[in-house]
């Protein structure tokens, strides 16, 4: 570097400086594009979660409206003397079980039945038992076909 004449060094430095300026400019542009891309991704994710939240709210409102309708119908039946009391329970896929009960059955429903705890457990037991029944039924049919094939061969 010290052996090179000063005029060559200045010319080389000018080219190097220009290349460095272009490289920095390209990096700045690339950084802006990356930031915009990241911002777009964040907006998409937040709008997707907002849509999920909106759908969940809509589902809850629909369930609440239907529960209100059921309760009103049940109360009307009791008031008209067509029923002595009523009980209903709904176990949604998400959220807590919801139930309604007339005053004359409320204590029994809350203390003995304990639907809020036992309802989901009963559904799980039913699903497990019905799945086991289906599997046993399939195995039984397969055994019967195999047995019939053996009988036909004799």
C-alpha positions, 0 to 999 in steps of 0.5 A: 500500500505504501509502495503505490503512488498516491494518485493510484491509491485515491482512484482505487479508494474512490472505486472501493468507496463507490462499491461500498456505498452501493453495497450499503444501499442494497443492504438498506433496501433489503432490510426495508423489504425484510421489515415490510415482509415481517410486518405483513406476516404479523398483520396476517397472524393478528388478523387470523387470530382476530378471526378465530376470536370472532368465530369463538365469540359468535359460537358463544353468542349462538350457544347463549341465545339457544340456552335462553330459548330452551330455558324460556320454553321449559319455564313456559311448560312449567307455568302452563302446568304441562311439566312439574320441573325440568333439567337440561345440560349441554357439554360443549366441545370447548368451555364449561358445561352449561345447564338449566334446572327448575327450582324444585330440582335445583338442589338435587341437580347441583348436589347429587348429579353434579352435572358440571363435573360428571357430564363431561366424564360421562361423555368420555366414558360413553365414547370410550365404551362405544369405541370399544364396542365397535372394535369388539363388533368388528373383531367378532364379524372378522372371526365369524367370517373366518369361521365360516370360511373354515366351515365351507372348506370342510 
